């Protein structure tokens, strides 16, 4: 009961953080490979916005479940 409240609050905080400050990550992709020569490209990408919305939504659901079971 109490763990769902805490987990919900943590997920809500994480979702708001992801919305306000999106997470960036880089990926490497091999473009050309000829013998021992290899050319790679490094691209910086941003975590999609729907991930932040899903985390925020899951937090709201857990918070609601925790409050519903508490009363």
N, C-alpha and C positions, 0 to 999 in steps of 0.2 A: 504494500500500500504506500509506504513512505518512499520506497525506492523508485516507484514510478513517478512520484512528484519530483524527486531530485533528478532523475534521468530526463524528465520532460523539461525542467528548467535548464539543464546543461545543453540539451539539444536546441532549445530556443535560443540560448546565448550563442551557440555555435552557428546556427542559421543566420542570425542577425549579423554576426561577425563576417560570415561568408558573403552576405549581401553587400555589406559596407566596404569590405576589403577583399576582393576576389583573389583566390589563390592561383599563382602562376607556376607552371612546371615546364621543363624542357624535354624534348624528345630528339633523338638522333636517328637519322634515316640514311641508309647507304644509297647513293645516287648512281655512282659509276664504280665498277670493279673490273679492272683490266690487269690480270696477272697479280703482281704484288702491289699495284697502285689501286688505291681505294679513295673515293671522294665521298664525304658524308656531309649532310646538312643538319644543323641543329636549329630546331624551331621552338620558340617559346609560345606556349599555349595557356589559355585561361580555363579554369574549371567552369563548366557550363552553369548558367544561372538556375536551371531547373534543379540542380543538385542542392543548392542552398534552399530553394523553396521546399524540396522534399524533406530536408533535415528540419526546417522550421515547422512544417506541417506535422511531422512525426512527433516533434516536441509538444506541439499543441494538443495532439491526440493523447499522448502519454500524460500530460498535465490534466487534461479533462478526465481521463480514466482514474487517475489518482485522486482527484477531487470528488468524483462520483462515488468511488468506493469508500471514501473517508466519511461521507455523510450518511 
